[in-house]
Amino acid sequence: MTTNAKITAGSRLQTMAPDRQAFFLLRTVFTVAPILFGLDKFTNILTDWTIYLAPVATSVVPVSAQTFMYIVGVVEIVAGIAVAVRPRFGSLLVAVWLLGIIVNLLVLGSFYDVALRDFGLLVGALALNRLSPAGSWRRHGK
């Protein structure tokens, strides 16, 4: 096989239209990140996630902060899988979830930097939603 005939995943990405590249990159990030963060809610390797939880959350849902984080982890894993399988729906699920995180952080009264970062991620999730109309990427190639 000649060098010119060799096709790599990177070259396929480079030959895609810019909107398809953006879709592919956003779908990948919004699939992998929620799943990894969700899994970490069970291990607390990256951080102690309970410090980001407003106390009012555990008064509304009467469970311990760690149990609440287990529930959060499951939701995040499901959201990541939803983005992988149905990006139009999954991206909205992630956007709503990020809005909930932002509200929680504002109620907590700290971690405003994280809330601002999550607002940027929310905008990215909405951009993914706009780039994924009715499964058109599946119909027009991989």
Backbone as a chain_set.jsonl record, in Angstrom:
{"seq": "MTTNAKITAGSRLQTMAPDRQAFFLLRTVFTVAPILFGLDKFTNILTDWTIYLAPVATSVVPVSAQTFMYIVGVVEIVAGIAVAVRPRFGSLLVAVWLLGIIVNLLVLGSFYDVALRDFGLLVGALALNRLSPAGSWRRHGK", "coords": {"N": [[0.845, -1.168, 0.0], [0.594, 2.179, -0.837], [1.954, 5.255, 0.468], [0.264, 7.419, -0.032], [-2.184, 6.159, -0.292], [-2.797, 5.317, 2.189], [-4.973, 5.688, 4.866], [-5.681, 7.459, 7.717], [-7.179, 7.844, 10.975], [-6.831, 10.46, 11.834], [-6.376, 11.856, 9.428], [-8.828, 11.517, 8.202], [-10.438, 13.005, 9.908], [-9.388, 15.542, 9.431], [-10.206, 15.952, 6.801], [-12.885, 16.27, 7.009], [-15.768, 18.404, 6.96], [-15.713, 21.621, 8.589], [-17.872, 21.968, 10.44], [-18.639, 19.337, 10.955], [-16.294, 18.39, 12.09], [-16.276, 19.927, 14.437], [-18.614, 18.931, 15.631], [-17.865, 16.218, 16.018], [-15.668, 16.497, 17.789], [-16.868, 17.849, 20.005], [-18.879, 15.995, 20.691], [-17.289, 13.833, 21.449], [-15.878, 14.862, 23.697], [-18.032, 15.544, 25.406], [-19.026, 13.068, 25.854], [-16.966, 11.501, 27.0], [-15.987, 13.06, 29.249], [-18.249, 13.451, 31.14], [-18.696, 10.734, 31.795], [-16.228, 9.938, 32.935], [-16.039, 11.786, 35.101], [-18.364, 11.053, 36.424], [-17.776, 8.392, 37.163], [-15.714, 8.966, 38.913], [-17.058, 9.99, 41.075], [-17.543, 7.856, 42.643], [-15.093, 7.078, 43.558], [-13.575, 9.262, 44.345], [-11.042, 10.125, 43.511], [-10.086, 12.3, 42.001], [-10.992, 14.516, 43.461], [-12.547, 15.474, 46.584], [-15.717, 15.248, 46.163], [-17.907, 16.013, 47.655], [-17.484, 18.474, 48.82], [-18.341, 20.32, 47.037], [-21.029, 20.389, 47.199], [-24.004, 21.947, 47.976], [-25.371, 22.409, 51.216], [-28.155, 22.505, 51.345], [-29.015, 20.756, 49.407], [-28.867, 18.149, 50.456], [-30.769, 18.419, 52.359], [-33.072, 18.613, 50.936], [-33.086, 16.229, 49.458], [-33.042, 13.68, 51.444], [-30.372, 12.294, 52.169], [-27.016, 11.146, 52.793], [-24.185, 13.278, 52.038], [-22.248, 11.928, 50.503], [-23.715, 9.762, 49.476], [-25.501, 11.211, 47.95], [-23.701, 12.125, 46.045], [-23.07, 9.706, 44.823], [-25.46, 9.236, 43.465], [-25.39, 11.458, 41.775], [-23.133, 10.709, 40.294], [-24.097, 8.461, 38.876], [-26.063, 9.695, 37.288], [-24.423, 11.367, 35.755], [-22.878, 9.501, 34.33], [-24.888, 8.252, 32.831], [-25.695, 10.487, 31.344], [-23.378, 10.964, 29.787], [-23.301, 8.61, 28.257], [-25.71, 8.95, 26.912], [-25.087, 11.174, 25.312], [-23.234, 9.982, 23.599], [-24.811, 8.111, 22.236], [-27.255, 9.336, 21.473], [-26.773, 12.224, 20.512], [-28.153, 14.671, 20.168], [-30.281, 14.689, 22.04], [-28.8, 13.943, 24.35], [-26.97, 16.053, 24.642], [-28.614, 18.144, 25.466], [-29.471, 17.11, 27.895], [-27.028, 17.107, 29.271], [-26.554, 19.886, 29.285], [-28.689, 20.853, 30.869], [-28.067, 19.52, 33.219], [-25.584, 20.686, 33.827], [-26.475, 23.288, 34.297], [-27.885, 22.849, 36.655], [-25.723, 22.195, 38.325], [-24.373, 24.64, 38.322], [-26.271, 26.312, 39.58], [-26.34, 25.034, 42.088], [-23.693, 25.583, 42.938], [-23.76, 28.377, 43.103], [-25.685, 28.702, 45.105], [-24.303, 27.493, 47.155], [-22.408, 29.418, 47.581], [-19.756, 29.708, 47.02], [-16.855, 28.763, 45.066], [-17.107, 30.101, 42.633], [-15.542, 30.333, 40.381], [-15.543, 27.766, 39.329], [-18.231, 27.572, 38.74], [-18.406, 29.463, 36.698], [-16.743, 28.265, 34.778], [-18.267, 25.974, 34.313], [-20.46, 27.174, 33.161], [-19.393, 27.899, 30.687], [-18.99, 25.317, 29.69], [-21.658, 24.519, 29.554], [-22.566, 26.175, 27.477], [-21.033, 25.052, 25.43], [-22.217, 22.491, 25.345], [-24.741, 23.196, 24.433], [-24.022, 24.144, 21.931], [-23.173, 21.745, 20.773], [-25.657, 20.499, 20.665], [-26.91, 22.092, 18.705], [-25.366, 21.437, 16.518], [-26.078, 18.869, 15.984], [-28.474, 17.96, 14.414], [-31.285, 15.966, 14.39], [-29.945, 13.433, 14.024], [-28.394, 13.664, 11.696], [-25.687, 13.233, 11.161], [-25.245, 10.515, 11.211], [-26.598, 9.696, 8.945], [-25.173, 10.875, 6.881], [-22.654, 9.793, 6.721], [-19.728, 8.56, 8.482]], "CA": [[0.0, 0.0, 0.0], [1.414, 3.382, -0.907], [1.724, 6.227, 1.523], [-0.902, 8.224, -0.388], [-3.402, 5.368, -0.147], [-3.001, 5.056, 3.599], [-5.915, 6.624, 5.484], [-5.667, 7.364, 9.166], [-8.3, 8.538, 11.612], [-6.51, 11.889, 11.842], [-6.578, 12.458, 8.109], [-10.275, 11.565, 7.967], [-10.945, 14.144, 10.661], [-8.967, 16.769, 8.747], [-10.942, 16.132, 5.556], [-14.283, 16.564, 7.322], [-16.171, 19.813, 6.999], [-15.488, 22.167, 9.937], [-18.985, 21.718, 11.35], [-18.564, 17.921, 11.346], [-15.167, 18.287, 13.023], [-16.744, 20.474, 15.715], [-19.554, 17.951, 16.175], [-17.104, 15.052, 16.467], [-14.884, 16.864, 18.971], [-17.77, 18.118, 21.126], [-19.523, 14.738, 21.106], [-16.288, 13.038, 22.153], [-15.622, 15.457, 25.013], [-19.222, 15.459, 26.25], [-19.237, 11.659, 26.184], [-15.907, 11.019, 27.89], [-15.875, 13.804, 30.516], [-19.255, 13.078, 32.148], [-18.506, 9.359, 32.259], [-15.087, 9.915, 33.855], [-16.402, 12.493, 36.336], [-19.35, 10.23, 37.107], [-17.071, 7.283, 37.806], [-14.913, 9.482, 40.027], [-17.925, 10.234, 42.238], [-17.49, 6.637, 43.451], [-13.731, 6.848, 44.06], [-13.024, 10.524, 44.864], [-9.615, 10.222, 43.198], [-9.783, 13.66, 41.542], [-11.286, 15.457, 44.545], [-13.665, 15.122, 47.453], [-16.819, 15.918, 45.47], [-18.927, 16.499, 48.585], [-17.247, 19.879, 49.177], [-19.029, 21.147, 46.05], [-22.465, 20.196, 47.358], [-24.666, 22.864, 48.905], [-26.079, 21.642, 52.253], [-29.594, 22.459, 51.074], [-29.286, 19.596, 48.548], [-29.12, 16.973, 51.288], [-32.008, 18.614, 53.124], [-34.157, 18.337, 49.986], [-32.988, 14.776, 49.258], [-32.467, 13.32, 52.755], [-29.332, 11.262, 52.152], [-25.709, 11.728, 53.094], [-23.559, 13.967, 50.908], [-21.587, 10.943, 49.642], [-24.774, 9.043, 48.762], [-25.965, 12.155, 46.932], [-22.695, 12.111, 44.984], [-23.242, 8.461, 44.071], [-26.582, 9.489, 42.551], [-24.84, 12.375, 40.773], [-22.256, 9.915, 39.434], [-24.92, 7.65, 37.971], [-26.671, 10.611, 36.316], [-23.375, 11.822, 34.835], [-22.546, 8.386, 33.443], [-26.012, 8.127, 31.898], [-25.633, 11.638, 30.431], [-22.295, 10.72, 28.837], [-23.746, 7.57, 27.323], [-26.753, 9.57, 26.078], [-24.417, 11.995, 24.293], [-22.621, 9.073, 22.622], [-25.821, 7.388, 21.466], [-28.232, 10.295, 20.937], [-26.148, 13.496, 20.877], [-29.093, 15.798, 20.231], [-30.921, 14.597, 23.353], [-27.789, 13.91, 25.396], [-26.382, 17.379, 24.842], [-29.563, 18.916, 26.284], [-29.39, 16.544, 29.239], [-25.799, 17.635, 29.875], [-26.73, 21.325, 29.509], [-29.562, 21.016, 32.041], [-27.297, 19.049, 34.365], [-24.609, 21.743, 34.142], [-27.222, 24.393, 34.911], [-28.111, 22.454, 38.044], [-24.453, 22.326, 39.045], [-24.117, 26.075, 38.481], [-27.184, 26.801, 40.624], [-25.841, 24.485, 43.338], [-22.483, 26.31, 43.35], [-24.159, 29.726, 43.491], [-26.34, 28.569, 46.41], [-23.224, 27.192, 48.102], [-21.776, 30.695, 47.884], [-18.324, 29.664, 46.737], [-16.493, 28.085, 43.826], [-17.65, 30.858, 41.499], [-14.711, 30.03, 39.213], [-16.044, 26.504, 38.78], [-19.538, 27.884, 38.153], [-18.157, 30.135, 35.423], [-16.25, 27.229, 33.864], [-19.393, 25.121, 33.94], [-21.289, 27.942, 32.224], [-18.759, 27.71, 29.379], [-19.305, 23.955, 29.253], [-23.068, 24.526, 29.185], [-22.634, 26.76, 26.132], [-20.505, 24.027, 24.532], [-23.243, 21.446, 25.197], [-25.784, 23.752, 23.559], [-23.451, 24.161, 20.576], [-23.268, 20.364, 20.297], [-27.056, 20.279, 20.307], [-27.185, 22.778, 17.434], [-24.624, 20.75, 15.458], [-26.537, 17.485, 15.823], [-29.912, 17.923, 14.119], [-32.002, 14.746, 14.014], [-29.101, 12.316, 13.603], [-27.911, 13.839, 10.316], [-24.309, 12.753, 10.991], [-25.299, 9.09, 10.902], [-27.078, 9.535, 7.573], [-24.229, 11.404, 5.89], [-21.306, 9.237, 6.85], [-19.26, 8.369, 9.857]], "C": [[0.894, 1.236, 0.0], [1.056, 4.324, 0.225], [0.484, 7.059, 1.236], [-2.211, 7.472, -0.176], [-3.742, 5.101, 1.318], [-3.923, 6.131, 4.188], [-5.874, 6.4, 6.986], [-6.874, 8.108, 9.715], [-8.055, 10.041, 11.611], [-6.745, 12.541, 10.503], [-8.052, 12.505, 7.755], [-10.893, 12.741, 8.694], [-10.605, 15.442, 9.961], [-9.726, 17.008, 7.457], [-12.426, 16.383, 5.786], [-14.53, 18.066, 7.241], [-15.995, 20.324, 8.429], [-16.637, 21.914, 10.913], [-19.017, 20.258, 11.818], [-17.408, 17.699, 12.306], [-15.595, 18.764, 14.404], [-17.699, 19.503, 16.395], [-18.801, 16.761, 16.769], [-16.336, 15.358, 17.759], [-15.774, 17.099, 20.194], [-18.445, 16.843, 21.615], [-18.536, 13.876, 21.884], [-16.066, 13.563, 23.57], [-16.826, 15.299, 25.943], [-19.704, 14.03, 26.453], [-18.244, 11.233, 27.257], [-15.907, 11.731, 29.245], [-16.969, 13.438, 31.523], [-19.085, 11.65, 32.672], [-17.344, 9.286, 33.249], [-15.408, 10.617, 35.174], [-17.437, 11.701, 37.133], [-18.704, 9.063, 37.833], [-16.277, 7.765, 39.017], [-15.759, 9.819, 41.251], [-17.901, 9.027, 43.172], [-16.116, 6.413, 44.079], [-13.118, 8.076, 44.721], [-11.515, 10.621, 44.645], [-9.253, 11.658, 42.823], [-9.971, 14.691, 42.644], [-12.331, 14.845, 45.463], [-14.869, 15.904, 46.934], [-17.839, 16.513, 46.429], [-18.706, 17.96, 48.976], [-17.95, 20.831, 48.211], [-20.552, 21.091, 46.198], [-23.027, 21.162, 48.392], [-25.455, 22.043, 49.928], [-27.59, 21.538, 52.012], [-29.953, 21.237, 50.221], [-29.615, 18.367, 49.38], [-30.298, 17.179, 52.23], [-33.227, 18.365, 52.236], [-34.234, 16.837, 49.708], [-32.282, 14.24, 50.505], [-31.558, 12.099, 52.719], [-28.022, 11.94, 52.522], [-25.142, 12.39, 51.84], [-22.901, 12.965, 49.961], [-22.613, 10.128, 48.855], [-25.348, 9.923, 47.66], [-24.99, 12.154, 45.755], [-22.721, 10.81, 44.188], [-24.367, 8.612, 43.046], [-26.126, 10.406, 41.423], [-23.962, 11.604, 39.783], [-23.034, 9.085, 38.43], [-25.542, 8.538, 36.892], [-25.627, 11.07, 35.296], [-22.966, 10.722, 33.857], [-23.639, 8.204, 32.396], [-25.991, 9.265, 30.883], [-24.539, 11.448, 29.385], [-22.665, 9.67, 27.803], [-24.815, 8.135, 26.382], [-26.138, 10.438, 24.986], [-23.818, 11.102, 23.209], [-23.665, 8.482, 21.684], [-26.806, 8.324, 20.764], [-27.751, 11.705, 21.266], [-27.117, 14.679, 20.969], [-29.805, 15.82, 21.577], [-29.888, 14.699, 24.472], [-27.171, 15.259, 25.681], [-27.308, 18.271, 25.671], [-29.569, 18.419, 27.721], [-28.159, 17.079, 29.967], [-25.944, 19.121, 30.183], [-27.592, 21.582, 30.74], [-28.826, 20.6, 33.304], [-26.269, 20.107, 34.793], [-25.289, 22.954, 34.764], [-27.519, 24.085, 36.373], [-26.854, 22.576, 38.891], [-24.143, 23.791, 39.313], [-24.987, 26.641, 39.592], [-26.718, 26.31, 41.986], [-24.632, 25.275, 43.845], [-22.813, 27.738, 43.776], [-24.846, 29.712, 44.851], [-25.297, 28.294, 47.485], [-22.486, 28.459, 48.499], [-20.263, 30.683, 47.727], [-18.102, 28.886, 45.444], [-17.099, 28.779, 42.603], [-16.84, 30.613, 40.226], [-15.169, 28.742, 38.536], [-17.405, 26.734, 38.123], [-19.367, 28.565, 36.796], [-17.635, 29.154, 34.383], [-17.393, 26.343, 33.384], [-20.38, 25.854, 33.033], [-20.713, 27.821, 30.808], [-19.031, 26.323, 28.827], [-20.768, 23.844, 28.83], [-23.255, 25.087, 27.78], [-22.109, 25.762, 25.094], [-21.506, 22.903, 24.297], [-24.374, 21.928, 24.303], [-25.294, 23.841, 22.113], [-23.491, 22.75, 19.976], [-24.698, 20.054, 19.878], [-27.396, 20.893, 18.953], [-26.495, 22.083, 16.265], [-25.141, 19.34, 15.191], [-28.039, 17.417, 15.555], [-30.377, 16.554, 13.651], [-31.123, 13.638, 13.454], [-28.521, 12.45, 12.203], [-26.503, 13.307, 10.105], [-24.298, 11.272, 10.676], [-25.714, 8.875, 9.457], [-26.022, 9.915, 6.545], [-22.814, 10.868, 6.056], [-20.862, 9.187, 8.289], [-18.209, 9.354, 10.239]], "O": [[1.851, 1.31, 0.77], [0.003, 4.207, 0.851], [-0.273, 7.377, 2.154], [-3.241, 8.091, 0.093], [-4.862, 4.701, 1.635], [-3.681, 7.327, 4.028], [-6.018, 5.273, 7.46], [-7.508, 8.898, 9.015], [-8.989, 10.816, 11.405], [-7.258, 13.659, 10.437], [-8.492, 13.433, 7.076], [-11.778, 13.407, 8.157], [-11.434, 16.35, 9.897], [-9.883, 18.159, 7.048], [-13.151, 16.682, 4.837], [-13.624, 18.878, 7.428], [-16.113, 19.551, 9.38], [-16.396, 21.671, 12.096], [-19.385, 19.983, 12.96], [-17.523, 16.904, 13.239], [-15.324, 18.111, 15.411], [-17.604, 19.278, 17.602], [-19.075, 16.35, 17.897], [-16.357, 14.569, 18.704], [-15.477, 16.613, 21.285], [-18.57, 16.631, 22.821], [-18.911, 13.254, 22.877], [-16.068, 12.792, 24.53], [-16.671, 14.965, 27.118], [-20.691, 13.805, 27.153], [-18.623, 10.677, 28.287], [-15.834, 11.073, 30.283], [-16.645, 13.137, 32.672], [-19.306, 11.39, 33.855], [-17.461, 8.642, 34.292], [-15.085, 10.102, 36.245], [-17.396, 11.676, 38.363], [-19.041, 8.776, 38.982], [-16.178, 7.062, 40.022], [-15.226, 9.922, 42.356], [-18.204, 9.155, 44.358], [-15.988, 5.641, 45.029], [-12.235, 7.945, 45.569], [-10.793, 11.139, 45.498], [-8.232, 12.177, 43.272], [-9.192, 15.639, 42.748], [-12.925, 13.815, 45.145], [-15.02, 17.089, 47.234], [-18.569, 17.431, 46.054], [-19.644, 18.623, 49.419], [-18.135, 22.008, 48.521], [-21.276, 21.688, 45.4], [-22.581, 21.19, 49.539], [-26.134, 21.085, 49.557], [-28.221, 20.572, 52.441], [-31.074, 20.737, 50.304], [-30.539, 17.623, 49.051], [-30.78, 16.222, 52.836], [-34.283, 17.958, 52.719], [-35.316, 16.25, 49.722], [-31.059, 14.336, 50.613], [-31.925, 11.017, 53.177], [-27.937, 13.168, 52.558], [-25.569, 12.096, 50.723], [-22.982, 13.128, 48.744], [-22.392, 9.836, 47.68], [-25.648, 9.443, 46.567], [-25.41, 12.18, 44.598], [-22.421, 10.815, 42.994], [-24.24, 8.172, 41.903], [-26.436, 10.166, 40.256], [-24.044, 11.824, 38.575], [-22.663, 9.017, 37.258], [-25.546, 8.175, 35.716], [-25.919, 11.15, 34.103], [-22.735, 10.995, 32.679], [-23.349, 8.024, 31.213], [-26.237, 9.044, 29.697], [-24.757, 11.744, 28.21], [-22.376, 9.825, 26.616], [-24.819, 7.827, 25.19], [-26.619, 10.438, 23.853], [-23.889, 11.433, 22.026], [-23.432, 8.366, 20.48], [-27.145, 8.119, 19.598], [-28.261, 12.325, 22.2], [-26.909, 15.587, 21.773], [-29.916, 16.88, 22.193], [-30.075, 15.45, 25.429], [-26.877, 15.58, 26.832], [-26.838, 19.064, 26.486], [-29.661, 19.213, 28.657], [-28.236, 17.457, 31.136], [-25.502, 19.573, 31.239], [-27.26, 22.436, 31.563], [-28.946, 21.252, 34.341], [-26.112, 20.382, 35.982], [-24.733, 23.579, 35.666], [-27.415, 24.962, 37.231], [-26.913, 23.011, 40.041], [-23.7, 24.146, 40.406], [-24.496, 27.371, 40.453], [-26.7, 27.081, 42.945], [-24.549, 25.599, 45.029], [-22.208, 28.256, 44.715], [-24.622, 30.607, 45.666], [-25.4, 28.807, 48.599], [-21.992, 28.568, 49.621], [-19.573, 31.559, 48.248], [-19.049, 28.415, 44.816], [-17.544, 28.124, 41.661], [-17.381, 30.677, 39.122], [-15.179, 28.649, 37.309], [-17.697, 26.159, 37.074], [-20.103, 28.273, 35.854], [-18.044, 29.208, 33.223], [-17.479, 26.004, 32.204], [-21.062, 25.224, 32.224], [-21.462, 27.659, 29.844], [-19.277, 26.165, 27.631], [-21.084, 23.155, 27.86], [-24.016, 24.537, 26.984], [-22.674, 25.641, 24.007], [-21.634, 22.412, 23.175], [-24.909, 21.159, 23.504], [-26.07, 23.637, 21.179], [-23.808, 22.586, 18.798], [-24.922, 19.416, 18.849], [-28.094, 20.277, 18.147], [-26.988, 22.136, 15.138], [-24.679, 18.684, 14.257], [-28.792, 16.882, 16.369], [-29.91, 16.047, 12.631], [-31.517, 12.967, 12.5], [-28.188, 11.441, 11.581], [-26.147, 12.96, 8.979], [-23.425, 10.81, 9.942], [-25.22, 7.953, 8.808], [-25.98, 9.342, 5.457], [-21.869, 11.475, 5.553], [-21.526, 9.7, 9.19], [-17.713, 9.324, 11.365]]}, "num_chains": 1, "name": "protein.A"}
